[in-house]
Amino acid sequence: MPAIDRVNLSALLDDAKCFALVRQHRWPEGVRCAGCGSEAVIRNGCDDTQPHRQRYRCKACAGRFDDLTGTVLAGHHQPLRVWVLCLYLMGLNLSNRQIALELELSPSDAQAMTEQLRRGLVARAPTARLEGEVEVDEVYVVAGHKGQPAAVAKRGARGGDAGWLARRVGARSRRISHPSSA
């Protein structure tokens, strides 16, 4: 059986489409200045090394920026299409090792890229706010007893939680009275 050649995934993506995707998600209502947020922005040529990376100049503050300025994608040596593919592969729940193999990167480069992308995603995520009625799953009450079904059964019996609560209160009072041991 003949061996199947590996497909170079990053060669399948077009740089122009990747930069258009970044612009679309970064500025859905039109380009804004990265410094002052003004809408008074004009195009100001393209990057010398990446011709699809648009440069801009702000009329309000005279600041200069490009498509990636102020993003987690700025200032890195990998092309944007590799970053887009890395993000896609992360969405498929691939490990960093698998991502490194698919994108023909060193494991340390793949690790750094996924860490950077995760930090960027977390920074953009809205803070979770609980309101109204909140329910807790009973699984958390017995967490930590894997492989000890007798302890789980004992705790689940009537009055089993009372002993747990007393131990918790005792532990808390010990921490409060002896802060140096915490």
N, C-alpha and C positions, 0 to 999 in steps of 0.2 A: 504494500500500500504506500503510495507516494506521500511524503510529508507536505503538510499544508503550510504555505508561506504566511508569516504574520503580517497583518495589515497595520500600517502606520496610521493610527487614528488621527494624530494631529495634522497629517497631510490632507485629510478629508475635509477639514474645516477651512473656510475662507476668512482671512484676516479682516476684510471689509465688513463681513457679516458679524464677526465678533465685536468689532468696534461699534457697529450700529446697534447691536444688542445692549452693549454697555450704555450707550447714549439713551436708548429707549427706557432702560430701567433706572438710570441715574436721574434723568431729566424728563419725566413723562409729559410735562407741560411746557417744554422748551428749555434751552440751555440757560443756566443761571451762573453767575460768577461764583467761583469756589471760595473767594475771599469775603466778599460783602453780600452776596446773594442777589445782586441786581440782575434785572432782565436785560439791561442795556449792554449786550455782549455782541461782538462781531467776530467772525472767523478771521484767523490770522495765520494762514498757511498750515502746513502739515509738518510732522516730525521728520527729521532727516533719515532716521533709521527705520521708522515704521510709517510708510506713506499714508496709511489709512487712519492714523492717530491725529485727529484734528486739534489744532491749536486755536486758542481764543484770546481776545483782549477785551477787558471790561472798560466801557466808556465812563462809568461812574468813578471807579477807584484806580483806573489805569493798570490794574493787575493783569498778569498773564498766567494762563493755565491751559491744560489740555484735557482730553477725555478721561485720563486716569488720575489726575492730580487730586490728592486728598482721599484716595481710595486704598484699599488693601492691595490693589493690583499695581500700584505705582512703585517705581524704583526697583524692579526685579529684572533678572536677566532672561527669564523664560518668556517666550512670546505669549500674547494674550490668548491665542487659540489653545495653548497647553493649559492655561489657567481655567478656561471655560470647560475643557474636557475633564480636568481634575475635579471641578465642581460637579460636573455631571456624574462622574464615577463615584464621587462621594455620595451623591443622591441614590445611587444603586447599592449603597452600603458595602462597597469594596474596601478591603483593608488597605493601609498605606503601602504595604508590600505589593499587593495586586495592582494598585494604581501606578507604582513605580515601574512594574513590569509592562503594563499596558502603554504607558507614556514614554518608555525607554529613558527613565530618570534614575538617578542614584536614590537609594532608600532615604538618605538624609534630605535630599531635595524634595522628595515627595512628602516626607514628614513636615518639613518647614512650610511647604505650600498648604497642606491640609490644616495645619495649626493656624496659619495666617487667615485662611478662608473661614475657618470656624470662628476666630476672633471677630472677623468682620460681620459674620452672620449674627453673632450674639450681640454685637454693638447695635445692630439695626433692629433687633427684636424688641417689641414693646414689653414693658415690665408687666408681669402677671399681677392682676388685682382680683382677689376673691371678694365676692359680694353675694348677698343672699344666703341661701341654705347651702352648706358645704358638707359633703358626706366623706367619710373615711372608710376605706376597705378594711375588713377584719384581718386580712393577711398581715398587716403591719403589727398587729397585737402580738403575733407569735413569731415574728421575724427573728432569725438567729437560732432557731431550733432545728435546722435541717439535720436529718439523720437521727433525731431524738423524738420519735413519735410518742413515747410515754410522757415526756415533758409537755408536749403539745396537748395531748389528751388531758393531762392533769390540769393544765391551765384553762382548758375549755370547760371543765366541770364547774358547777355552781360554787361560787365563793373562791374560785381559783384566782380571780383577778384581785381579790382583796389582799392576798398575800403579796402579790406583785406590786400593788399600790403602796403597801407598807414598806416594802424594800426600797421602792423608788423615793418615798418621802425620807426614809432613813439615809439613803445615799445623798440626797440633796442637802439634808441638814449637816451631814459630815463635811460636804464640800463647803458649805457656808461657814461652819465653825473652824475649819482648817483650810483657809485659802491658799496656803503655801503648798499643800499637797496636790492642788488641782493642776 
